[in-house]
């Protein structure tokens, strides 16, 4: 299985990735094992292999019919911690995220910039930064979260709107169809 990228929102990439492009993000072995119990990656850990984490998340998303929610940031990032607090303080928002997405936090720090994964994605313009993949690994959205901010935190209604917009029920699946025609 090969994961491909389809960008439909707010992405700027020096490599010229444009809406409608299909580009491989990560590749999965043809016989990739599906673990009995997937554990979401909910911490920024420089020791983790982000490519493997995303591969595992795509397998779980495929198994469960959810999308993948990638949040790029780090322990150094104050706005990342504010976003974490928002999810902790808003159980309905956390439930919406967890029912519709397999979540992967990807570390970006001096210890590990995770270039092997991030070089394959549209440019990250600030932290935290969101990427949404469908259950097949196609990139649906790349989102800088600055316009989701409100005061010294985030606007829960805007976060909810973003999560609902890119949920499996609402998001398009175009890249897989385009690849099938090649």
Secondary structure, 3 states (H helix, E strand, C coil): CEEEECCCCCCCCCCCCCCCCCEEEEECCCCCCCCCCCCCECCCCCCCCHHHHHHHHHHHHHHHCCEEEEEEECCCCHHHHHHHHHHHHCHHHHHHHHHHEEEEEEECCCCCCCHHHHCCCCCCCCCCEEEEECCCCCEEEEEEHHHHEECCEECHHHHHHHHHHCCCCCCCCCHHHHHHHC
